Amino acid sequence: MQNLNLGVIPSYAFTDFTCRRAYLQSSSITDIKKHAFYNFRANDYFYLNSNQLTTISSSIFGGTSYVEYLQMFSNGLTSITSDGFRNVDVDYIYLQNNGLTVYPIALNEITPIQIHLYSNEISIIPKGSFDSQTRLQRLYMYNNNITQISAGLLTPAISLRNIDFHDNQIQYIEEGSFNGLSSLQTLDLGQNVIPYFPSVILPAITTLDLADNRIEALGGLNLGGSTSVNLDNNFLGCECSTVESLYNVKDGLSANTMCYSPTALQGVLFASSQSSSPDHFTKKEVALFQCSGENIVGTAVSSTNITITWDRPSYIYSLVNASNDETETAEKVTNSIETWEYLVTCTSNTAATLTTLQTVVLDFPECIINTPCNTTADNTTVTSSNSTTTNTTVTDCSTIDSNCTKSTDHTTSVSFGDVDGLLPLTLYECVIELTVDNYTSAKSVPTFIFTPAVITGSGNETTENNVTTNSKDINMDMTFYDFSAGHDDFSSTSGILSVSPFHVTSPLGSWLAISSDPTTDTFSEWFRSASSNVVVQGGITLSYDNSTTTSVVRRYNSGSFFPVDNSGYGAEGQTDCGGTLHNFAFTSAIRSGLTFSGSEVITLGGGEELWLYINKKLVVEIVQNRTTSDIPCQKIDLSTANGGGYVIPEEGILVNGDCVGLSPLTSASVYVELEVGETYPFEIFHAERHPCTSELFIQFENVDLPENGSLPFNYHLTPREDLHVNGIVGVFNVWDIFATGPSFQVELLSGNEARHFTLKEDTIANRNAATTVTPPTYEYVFVKGTNMSYVECAPEVMIPEPSTPGSEIFTISTSQVLLTLVTELDYEVEQTYTITLRVADTGSGLTGSLVIRVIVQDVNDNCPSLTSILYITPRPILQLDPLFKVQSQDSDSGINAEIQVYISPIIYESPPVDYTYISDIRRQVYNGSTELTLEIIGMDHGTPPRGSAVNITVNISNTCLIDELLDRTNVLFTVNQSSGDVYLRIPGYWVINYTCTDYIGIYNGLIRDDQMTASSSRSKLTLPDRARLENNASDPVFGPLAGGWVAGTNDLDQYIEVNMEEFYQIKQIHLQGQQDEANWVTAFRVYYVDNTTGNWTLYKNDVGEFVSELVLINSIRKKTIWSLLIDNIIWILSILHP
């Protein structure tokens, strides 16, 4: 079937198919659908090579399939999904001459004997790529772009015999990279850029090809049998450790293996086949093969500091030559001072070279023989492991003891920092060269140091310790999930998600899913601990912006966000746009809480994908358009969510640390309902899946987050306070779909001290135990004179919550848990409970936590309480303002606490108003009053409506109840139902509002005669009722009556008293002389009563002095004068003393 134009091979195209060989090569195949080869068996070759398969996006084999030789070379393949070779056994797989950039993880689905991956573009081999390859014998990956071999990568492939990695870009091989390969016979690493080949133990090796590299130093070569070692065309430095390795393999060395440094040894040969050459090492002075340093250790102290520590070599030189063993372990002292100079050099492919010279000066006074002589002072610094800094006196006439021997052992170190040019995220190779007695060794065995990343945000540096440098900053814990660069979801060809993920609650931390069965896809691994990722804990700091005064703004902004560079899977050869190694394939999650204030504004950006969930609802979704270099961002204003409303994101791009060019994204609007003061789960999920840049931008405006350590609520439950015992408060998942089970141990740590709640398994029996009870019945009371009715309450009794300390433990075997009620709730005592659970999966041993917020919903179970007003005598009785105000309150909340006040008609009179047969209305009726009793009712708006009633008695003048014809007036008491203000209204009656100059009664007769009394009167003709302005003497026929009041006694104790019956505000007193006689007042005093207790007060002026006299100059009879009262006095009784 070769050489056909097949295009797409559909699913199950070859089902139950068995053959010796199958030929589908060169058939223009562009795609192979899932399970296209089902129960497929090719006992020899299956040719799929030379087609147009650029990707394998699903498992092309199904059922139980077998292929001995699977030929898929020369297709242009760039990616293979992780299950691409599932359901098939393959002995030999050929994938050479394709365009693969990452070693395909799909090969872990099969266990072939041979893997052919040469002539691709592979630069990354993810960790774990060979974990299942216990049958693998031959691995061919030459002519690729591989840059490093990691320790442990090949170790699981214990059957390996041949490894061919020649013609790559390998520049770093970790120590231990070939451990455990006891069957390895051929290792070809030629034509790379390897600077150092590490120590190896390969007992079966026969061929080791390291030619055409840049090797300067060798680790220990422990090779069994006769091994051919090719080291031609390298830059070997003949330092003693490298020389020792060359000596151990000299019989199998390639002929042109020679020293490149130091200069004195350049061109020296080591192969036994060259033993007759004058350049053979046996012909050279052994002291030239000088050592450098031992136990060299490099440490990255931080992103801005590295330290290299080493020991003085055990031997100054060490070499076994053809004639004898020569090893110098100590030196004869030729001078009392020994100087050792170490040149430390650290190089990198992406950073400047770092160098420093460390000089160690040692002093051996015990080898000096002193003779008396003149001396001179010479200050010398001594630094060594067995010496201290001293001032040494040099004796001009001293001599050296020729038999004195002294060890020069010492330890020293150097450091490099950012001031030296040290860069973060850089792999440094550090070596040492030693100079003693003016001779310099070759370079030592290197130590490799990788400097960690720096996380920065708006001028604020944050490390893994998450230390805040400003008290107004916010620390946010983050969890990072690092994936191998070879993971399908994080490869360069992985696509954009086609659906929005949904939120999944878990005791181990919430995560996201995109399918109904998350166990069948890899997206469910993005934000939870799984075998495919490495979990790294860290954090960032949002820095306070003090340039903004109208709101509280905190911001994190990083254009180089690489928080897992020095952890997890590492860079795996991934680089940024500038070629610097970075660990890209990672996700991050912030799981916190938001205490809602109603004014929050949140702006986010960065990554390939970013999602924000508030109270488990997706409110921000950012998916980067990979066809542009713009970094998208979104901004949301949560003010519209207060009480429920639509939040509309605004979309823009990040420019210079700000989200600009914003425009509404109406299609992404989402309904969010939040309550001010409540705390909700606030979670940001972020994915960085592709090189070459990585950014993260988070800006909070008026955002209040709980302190670190405060867990967000996983569940909000809202039971009514009248929920019956055994009722279900709520149902929640004890674990997620990845639970092992079969049971869970749930420890209720806190929040149930009142012992209201318990946990039960979600069974039919437990659900049936929670069946509802019969609703209560109520007796209604009607408001008198209306059709309004209400339910009366028993006296309110609030019982304090009990508090029982200690946790409770439950064993649960169902996936869901019922939180049920043990004792009744009372909203008026406690409204919220925060229940903290520790959950352990007994199958996996994993332990997590859940936090449940129980918010009790109020029911109308309390009646309003009213102000106790039993008796009132309003003054004045008829007024526009309220007579009194009914104060009311209700212990319930919301509509259940909204009270309306009602008032009944008059229900009782004392004495009864019945004056039919009265002849003198003024003396017998109007001088009296009546007590009227009414009922005040406060009624709430709840269901059922509940109310309370109180009686109030109002003492009211009969003038308001009986008119001049002895008929009853239409007295009406009304109430403002909302405010409780009670008013008195009498249609046909009015209230006189006096202005500042109006007479208030004596002059115009509104004050009756019987309201006026006096200390004495001269006669019946001069009674107090004659004391009215403009009151002329009467005709003698009628009396005659005098034109004024005249006291019967002429002394200072005489007075006239006026009972106003109502309270009045007095501003002026007008006086006038007698009309018919020469009598007038020259001075007077005023006393008044301004309260109901009857206490008299002498009027005082505006400076607080009591007035004893007001002098009046009145020489003209009948002239009206007045005295201005500065302080406006409100009184009911007054006395004027002339």
C-alpha positions, 0 to 999 in steps of 0.5 A, spaced: 500 500 500 506 504 499 506 510 494 498 512 495 495 518 497 491 516 503 491 522 507 488 521 514 487 514 516 481 513 520 479 510 527 479 502 527 481 502 519 485 496 521 482 492 526 484 485 528 489 485 523 495 481 523 501 480 518 508 479 517 510 486 514 505 492 513 507 497 507 504 504 508 510 508 507 510 514 502 503 514 502 502 522 503 499 520 510 497 527 514 494 524 520 492 518 524 486 518 528 485 514 535 485 507 535 486 506 527 490 500 528 486 496 533 488 489 535 494 490 530 500 485 529 506 486 524 511 480 526 516 484 522 516 491 519 511 496 519 513 501 515 510 508 516 516 512 514 516 518 509 509 520 510 507 527 512 505 526 519 507 532 523 504 530 529 501 524 533 495 527 537 492 521 540 494 513 541 494 510 534 494 503 537 488 500 540 486 493 543 492 489 544 497 490 538 504 488 537 510 491 532 517 488 531 520 494 527 516 500 527 519 505 522 516 512 522 523 516 520 523 521 515 515 524 516 517 531 519 514 529 526 515 535 531 510 532 537 508 526 539 502 526 544 504 522 551 499 516 549 501 516 542 504 509 543 499 506 548 496 499 547 502 496 543 509 493 544 515 495 540 521 492 539 525 496 535 523 504 533 525 508 528 524 515 529 530 518 525 530 524 520 524 528 523 523 535 526 522 533 534 525 538 539 524 534 545 525 527 547 518 524 546 515 522 553 510 517 549 516 512 548 515 510 556 509 507 553 513 502 550 519 498 552 523 497 545 530 494 545 533 499 540 531 507 539 533 511 533 532 518 534 538 521 530 538 527 526 532 530 529 532 537 533 532 534 540 535 539 545 531 537 551 531 530 554 526 530 560 527 527 567 524 520 567 524 519 560 528 512 561 524 510 567 521 504 564 526 502 559 529 496 562 530 492 556 533 498 552 540 496 549 541 501 544 540 508 544 542 512 538 541 520 538 547 523 534 546 529 530 541 533 535 542 539 539 542 536 546 546 540 551 546 536 557 546 529 560 543 529 567 545 525 573 540 519 573 537 520 567 540 514 564 540 510 570 534 506 569 536 503 563 540 498 566 541 493 559 544 499 555 550 496 551 551 502 546 549 509 547 551 514 541 550 521 542 556 524 538 555 530 534 550 534 539 551 540 543 553 537 549 557 542 554 555 539 561 555 532 564 553 531 571 557 527 575 553 520 576 550 521 569 552 513 567 551 510 574 548 503 574 550 502 566 554 496 568 553 493 561 555 499 557 560 497 552 560 503 547 559 510 549 560 515 543 560 522 545 565 525 540 564 532 536 560 535 542 563 541 546 564 538 553 569 541 557 569 536 563 568 528 563 566 526 570 568 520 574 565 514 571 565 506 573 564 502 567 566 495 568 564 492 561 566 498 557 570 497 550 570 503 547 569 510 549 569 516 544 571 523 547 574 526 541 573 532 538 571 536 544 573 541 549 575 537 554 580 540 559 580 535 565 578 528 567 574 525 573 576 518 575 576 513 569 574 506 572 574 502 566 574 495 566 578 490 561 582 493 555 578 499 553 579 504 547 579 511 549 579 516 544 581 523 546 584 526 540 583 533 539 581 536 546 584 541 550 587 537 556 590 540 562 595 535 565 594 537 572 595 531 576 588 528 577 587 528 570 594 525 569 592 520 573 586 518 569 590 518 563 595 514 566 590 509 568 587 508 561 594 509 557 594 502 554 588 504 550 589 511 549 588 514 542 595 516 539 594 523 539 592 524 546 596 529 548 597 535 553 595 542 551 597 545 558 601 548 562 606 550 557 611 546 559 607 540 558 604 542 551 605 536 546 606 531 551 603 524 549 600 519 554 598 513 549 603 507 551 603 506 543 607 513 543 612 510 549 618 511 544 617 518 543 621 523 546 614 527 548 612 521 552 610 523 559 615 518 561 621 522 559 618 529 562 620 531 569 615 529 574 614 535 578 611 539 572 605 535 573 603 539 578 597 539 582 592 544 583 587 543 589 582 538 592 575 537 594 573 543 590 566 545 592 562 551 589 556 553 593 550 558 590 549 562 597 544 566 593 542 569 586 548 575 588 553 570 591 557 564 590 563 561 594 568 556 592 572 552 597 578 547 596 583 544 600 591 544 598 592 538 594 595 532 598 601 532 594 604 537 590 605 533 584 603 525 583 605 521 578 607 514 577 613 514 571 616 508 568 622 507 572 620 508 579 614 511 584 615 518 585 610 522 590 612 528 594 608 528 600 612 534 603 617 539 601 623 541 604 623 548 606 627 553 602 625 559 605 621 561 612 615 563 608 612 559 603 607 562 598 601 559 594 597 563 589 591 560 587 588 563 580 580 562 581 576 562 574 569 561 573 566 561 566 559 561 563 557 561 556 552 567 557 556 571 562 562 574 563 568 570 566 570 571 573 577 571 576 580 572 582 587 571 585 587 568 592 594 568 596 596 564 602 602 565 606 605 560 611 610 561 616 614 556 619 618 559 625 620 552 627 625 551 621 629 558 623 635 557 627 636 564 630 643 567 631 644 574 635 644 579 630 641 586 628 634 585 627 629 589 623 621 589 623 617 586 617 610 586 618 607 580 614 600 577 614 599 569 615 593 566 613 592 558 614 588 553 617 593 552 622 596 559 623 594 566 625 595 573 623 601 575 626 607 580 626 613 577 624 620 579 626 625 577 621 632 576 623 637 578 618 642 573 621 638 567 621 639 560 617 634 555 615 635 548 618 636 543 612 633 537 615 626 541 617 620 538 614 613 542 614 606 540 611 603 545 607 596 543 608 591 548 608 583 550 606 581 556 603 575 560 599 573 565 595 567 569 593 564 572 587 558 577 587 554 581 583 559 587 584 564 582 580 559 581 574 555 575 577 549 574 574 543 570 576 540 564 572 547 562 570 551 556 570 558 557 572 564 552 571 569 554 576 577 551 576 583 553 580 590 553 577 596 553 583 602 557 582 608 555 587 615 556 586 613 560 580 610 554 577 603 554 575 599 548 574 594 546 569 586 547 571 583 543 576 577 538 575 571 544 575 566 545 580 559 547 577 555 552 580 548 554 578 545 561 581 538 561 583 533 566 580 531 573 583 523 574 584 522 582 583 516 586 583 516 594 583 523 595 586 521 590 591 525 584 592 522 577 594 526 571 595 523 564 597 523 566 605 518 571 602 520 577 607 516 584 606 520 590 606 514 595 607 509 594 613 504 596 607 506 591 603 502 584 602 506 577 602 502 572 598 504 565 598 504 561 592 505 554 590 508 552 583 508 546 579 514 545 575 513 540 569 518 537 564 519 541 558 517 534 554 510 534 557 505 534 552 501 540 555 508 544 555 511 543 549 512 548 543 506 545 539 501 544 545 495 548 543 490 553 546 485 550 551 478 550 547 474 551 554 474 555 560 476 550 566 471 549 572 473 550 579 474 543 584 475 543 591 480 539 595 482 538 602 489 538 598 488 545 595 483 547 589 485 545 582 482 546 575 478 541 571 476 541 563 472 535 563 467 531 567 472 525 568 479 529 570 482 522 571 482 521 563 486 528 561 492 531 563 490 538 565 487 536 571 495 535 573 496 543 572 494 545 579 495 539 584 501 535 586 502 529 581 507 524 578 508 529 572 510 535 576 514 537 582 511 542 587 515 548 589 513 553 595 514 560 594 511 567 594 511 574 592 510 581 595 505 586 592 509 593 594 505 599 596 504 604 591 505 611 595 504 615 589 497 614 589 492 617 595 485 616 593 486 609 594 490 603 596 494 600 591 499 594 591 502 591 585 507 586 583 510 586 576 515 582 573 517 582 566 522 576 568 518 571 572 522 565 573 520 562 580 523 555 579 529 556 575 533 553 581 528 547 582 524 542 580 526 539 573 531 545 572 532 549 565 532 542 561 536 546 556 530 551 555 532 558 554 529 565 554 529 570 548 536 572 549 539 565 550 539 564 558 537 558 561 530 558 564 525 553 567 519 555 563 514 549 564 510 551 570 504 553 573 502 557 579 497 558 584 495 563 589 490 560 594 487 566 599 481 569 601 478 576 600 474 580 605 469 584 601 469 591 602 465 593 595 470 598 592 476 593 590 479 593 583 483 588 581 488 588 574 492 581 572 496 579 566 502 575 564 503 567 562 500 563 557 493 562 561 491 566 567 484 565 571 481 568 577 476 565 581 472 569 587 468 564 591 469 559 586 466 563 580 471 564 574 471 572 573 477 573 569 480 569 564 486 571 560 489 566 554 495 569 550 494 570 543 501 567 541 501 570 534 503 577 537 508 579 542 503 583 546 502 581 553 494 581 555 491 584 561 484 584 564 481 589 570 475 588 574 471 593 578 468 589 584 463 594 586 457 592 582 458 585 585 455 588 592 449 585 593 449 581 586 451 584 579 454 583 573 462 584 573 465 586 566 472 585 565 476 591 561 482 588 557 488 591 555 496 590 554 501 590 559 506 596 557 512 599 562 508 595 568 501 598 567 495 595 563 493 600 558 489 601 552 483 598 556 476 596 553 470 593 556 470 585 554 462 585 555 462 578 552 466 576 558 461 579 563 459 575 569 454 575 575 457 575 582 454 576 588 458 578 594 456 581 601 460 587 604 464 584 610 464 577 608 470 573 606 470 569 600 475 564 596 480 568 592 484 564 587 489 566 581 491 560 577 497 562 572 500 557 567 507 559 563 508 554 558 512 556 552 519 560 552 521 565 550 519 570 556 515 570 562 511 575 566 506 576 571 502 582 573 498 583 579 495 590 582 490 590 587 486 597 589 482 597 595 483 589 596 483 587 603 486 580 604 486 575 610 493 574 613 498 569 611 495 562 614 488 564 614 485 559 610 479 561 605 473 558 606 472 552 601 464 551 603 459 556 605 453 553 608 446 557 610 442 554 614 435 557 617 435 558 625 429 554 625 432 548 622 430 542 626 435 537 630 438 532 625 436 537 619 442 537 614 446 543 614 449 542 608 453 537 604 460 537 601 465 533 598 470 530 603 475 529 598 476 530 590 476 525 584 483 522 586 481 520 592 484 513 594 480 511 600 476 507 602 475 511 608 477 518 610 478 520 617 475 527 619 478 531 625 473 537 626 478 541 629 475 548 631 468 551 630 464 546 634 465 548 641 457 549 642 456 542 639 451 544 634 453 540 629 456 533 627 458 529 621 455 523 618 456 519 612 452 520 606 447 514 606 439 514 605 438 512 612 442 519 614 438 523 609 431 520 612 433 522 619 433 529 616 426 529 614 422 536 615 418 536 621 410 539 621 410 547 621 408 550 627 401 553 627 400 560 630 394 564 633 393 571 631 391 578 634 388 583 630 389 591 631 383 594 634 379 598 629 383 595 623 384 588 619 391 588 621 393 581 625 400 579 628 402 573 632 404 575 639 411 572 642 413 569 649 418 573 653 425 573 649 430 568 653 437 568 650 441 562 652 449 563 652 452 558 647 456 553 651 463 552 649 466 545 650 474 544 648 477 539 644 476 536 637 472 530 634 474 525 630 469 521 625 470 516 620 467 517 613 467 511 608 462 515 603 465 521 598 460 526 601 459 528 608 453 530 611 453 536 616 447 535 621 444 539 626 445 536 634 442 542 638 438 548 635 441 554 632 439 561 635 441 567 630 440 572 636 445 569 640 450 567 634 450 568 627 456 565 624 461 559 625 467 557 622 468 549 622 476 547 620 477 540 618 483 536 618 481 530 612 486 524 612 485 519 606 487 512 609 488 509 602 494 514 600 496 517 607 495 524 604 492 529 609 489 536 607 484 541 610 477 544 609 474 550 612 466 551 612 463 557 613 456 556 616 452 563 616 445 562 620 439 565 616 434 569 621 427 567 621 422 571 624 422 568 631 422 575 636 417 580 637 418 588 637 419 591 643 416 598 644 418 604 649 415 603 655 410 610 655 405 609 660 402 616 661 403 623 658 401 630 659 403 634 653 404 641 653 401 644 649 396 639 648 395 641 640 401 642 637 404 641 630 410 637 632 409 629 635 406 629 642 411 623 643 415 618 639 414 610 640 421 607 640 421 600 637 427 595 636 427 587 634 432 582 635 431 579 628 435 582 622 433 584 615 425 584 613 424 581 620 427 587 624 423 592 620 417 595 624 411 599 623 407 602 629 400 602 629 395 606 634 388 604 636 382 608 637 381 611 644 379 605 648 378 608 655 376 615 658 377 617 665 372 620 667 367 619 661 366 625 656 359 626 657 357 633 659 350 634 656 347 637 662 352 642 664 350 649 663 357 653 665 361 650 660 367 654 662 367 653 669 365 646 669 368 643 663 373 647 660 377 647 667 378 640 667 381 634 663 380 627 661 385 621 661 385 617 654 387 610 653 390 608 647 393 602 644 400 602 641 402 596 637 409 595 633 409 589 628 414 587 624 414 585 616 416 578 617 413 571 616 409 570 620 408 578 622 410 578 629 408 584 634 407 587 641 402 592 644 402 597 650 397 601 653 398 609 653 394 614 657 394 621 655 391 627 659 388 632 655 384 638 656 377 638 655 377 644 651 380 639 646 374 634 647 368 638 647 366 644 643 362 650 645 355 646 643 357 641 648 358 636 642 364 631 642 370 634 637 373 629 632 379 628 636 384 623 632 391 620 634 395 618 628 402 615 628 408 615 623 408 607 622 416 608 620 418 613 625 413 612 631 412 619 631 405 620 634 400 626 633 394 629 635 389 632 630 382 635 632 379 638 625 376 645 626 381 647 631 387 650 630 394 652 633 396 660 633 403 661 632 405 667 635 411 672 632 416 675 636 411 681 637 404 678 638 400 678 644 399 671 647 393 672 651 392 677 657 391 683 652 387 680 647 383 675 652 386 668 650 388 668 657 381 667 661 380 671 668 380 665 672 388 664 670 390 671 673 391 671 681 394 676 685 397 677 692 391 682 694 387 687 691 384 694 693 377 692 692 373 688 687 374 694 682 381 692 681 381 685 681 387 681 677 383 681 671 383 688 670 391 688 669 390 688 661 393 693 656 388 698 654 383 696 659 379 703 661 375 704 667 368 702 666 362 707 666 359 708 673 353 704 671 356 698 671 361 698 677 364 702 676 371 698 674 378 701 675 382 701 669 388 697 672 389 692 677 391 695 684 394 691 690 391 692 696 397 693 700 403 697 698 409 693 699 414 689 695 411 683 697 405 684 692 405 680 685 400 678 680 400 671 677 398 668 671 397 661 669 398 660 662 396 652 662 401 651 656 408 652 656 409 659 652 416 662 650 416 669 653 420 674 649 417 681 652 413 684 658 409 690 656 407 694 662 402 700 662 400 705 667 392 705 670 388 709 666 383 712 671 388 714 676 396 716 677 398 709 678 404 705 675 410 701 676 417 704 676 420 697 677 419 690 678 421 682 678 419 676 675 419 669 677 417 663 673 416 656 672 419 652 667 417 645 669 412 640 671 415 640 678 412 647 680 419 650 682 419 658 682 425 661 678 427 669 679 429 671 672 436 672 670 439 676 665 444 674 659 450 674 663 447 670 668 446 675 674 439 674 677 435 681 676 432 684 682 429 690 679 428 692 672 427 700 673 422 703 668 421 711 667 414 712 666 412 719 668 406 719 663 400 715 665 397 710 660 404 710 656 405 703 654 413 701 655 416 694 655 422 690 658 426 686 653 427 679 656 434 677 653 433 670 654 427 667 651 424 663 657 419 658 656 414 658 662 407 656 664 407 660 670 409 667 672 409 672 677 410 679 677 413 683 683 412 691 682 
